[in-house]
Amino acid sequence: MSRMIVTHAVKDVDQWLAYRGKTIEAFAPYATDIFFCTIPEGGNNVAISLNVHDMEGMMAMVETPEHQALVEEAGVIHPPHAMYFEAAD
């Protein structure tokens, strides 16, 4: 399992947060411990942290038209700023 953090900009943070449930549902077959992070000072940069147990499946899922529609509805601005992975020992 790999810890992954993805950062990106959104049009509206509250709109993005309103899609937490749908986002968790979309990623649940591929990841656990999904957290949504915002900047306390404000701004439109956000992050999602997750433990990925099926990276191949998840990467295929994010390319589907259904996921792209969800991302658009949530107000995500693409592409992501960065994708971070937990360093292996």
GUZA-292880 format. One record per residue (C-alpha): residue number from 1; residue in one letter; y, x, z. Coordinates in nm, 3 decimals. Layout:
% residues N
NUM,A,Y,X,Z
...
***
This chain:
% residues 89
1,M,0.000,0.000,0.000
2,S,0.345,0.132,-0.090
3,R,0.673,0.047,0.079
4,M,0.928,-0.028,-0.192
5,I,1.301,-0.097,-0.174
6,V,1.489,-0.237,-0.472
7,T,1.869,-0.249,-0.476
8,H,2.084,-0.449,-0.715
9,A,2.406,-0.642,-0.746
10,V,2.425,-1.021,-0.733
11,K,2.689,-1.268,-0.844
12,D,2.700,-1.436,-0.502
13,V,2.514,-1.318,-0.190
14,D,2.475,-1.669,-0.044
15,Q,2.330,-1.794,-0.373
16,W,2.085,-1.500,-0.375
17,L,1.983,-1.563,-0.013
18,A,1.920,-1.930,-0.091
19,Y,1.634,-1.814,-0.318
20,R,1.449,-1.621,-0.044
21,G,1.169,-1.877,-0.026
22,K,1.111,-1.883,-0.401
23,T,1.131,-1.503,-0.419
24,I,0.875,-1.460,-0.140
25,E,0.648,-1.710,-0.313
26,A,0.673,-1.515,-0.641
27,F,0.597,-1.179,-0.478
28,A,0.334,-1.296,-0.224
29,P,0.032,-1.230,-0.449
30,Y,0.143,-0.867,-0.484
31,A,0.327,-0.774,-0.164
32,T,0.374,-0.849,0.206
33,D,0.648,-0.793,0.466
34,I,0.927,-0.895,0.228
35,F,1.276,-0.845,0.373
36,F,1.617,-0.927,0.227
37,C,1.907,-0.698,0.313
38,T,2.282,-0.739,0.274
39,I,2.583,-0.525,0.361
40,P,2.754,-0.650,0.681
41,E,3.098,-0.556,0.547
42,G,3.047,-0.780,0.246
43,G,3.021,-0.704,-0.121
44,N,2.765,-0.806,-0.377
45,N,2.509,-0.525,-0.339
46,V,2.177,-0.627,-0.183
47,A,1.824,-0.495,-0.134
48,I,1.469,-0.624,-0.105
49,S,1.210,-0.429,0.092
50,L,0.838,-0.501,0.050
51,N,0.492,-0.356,0.104
52,V,0.326,-0.363,-0.238
53,H,-0.054,-0.382,-0.256
54,D,-0.077,-0.463,-0.630
55,M,0.192,-0.264,-0.811
56,E,0.044,-0.322,-1.157
57,G,0.031,-0.697,-1.104
58,M,0.380,-0.710,-0.959
59,M,0.533,-0.508,-1.242
60,A,0.367,-0.741,-1.495
61,M,0.491,-1.049,-1.305
62,V,0.855,-0.937,-1.306
63,E,0.845,-0.927,-1.688
64,T,0.738,-1.292,-1.724
65,P,0.982,-1.557,-1.849
66,E,0.928,-1.752,-1.526
67,H,1.037,-1.460,-1.310
68,Q,1.330,-1.382,-1.538
69,A,1.446,-1.744,-1.498
70,L,1.418,-1.717,-1.118
71,V,1.619,-1.394,-1.117
72,E,1.889,-1.553,-1.332
73,E,1.906,-1.865,-1.111
74,A,1.936,-1.645,-0.801
75,G,2.233,-1.465,-0.957
76,V,2.077,-1.120,-0.983
77,I,2.269,-0.878,-1.204
78,H,2.029,-0.657,-1.401
79,P,1.914,-0.389,-1.422
80,P,1.845,-0.290,-1.059
81,H,2.059,-0.008,-0.920
82,A,1.755,0.177,-0.790
83,M,1.392,0.146,-0.688
84,Y,1.285,0.355,-0.389
85,F,0.928,0.424,-0.278
86,E,0.811,0.551,0.060
87,A,0.742,0.923,0.040
88,A,0.376,1.016,0.081
89,D,0.277,1.274,0.341
***
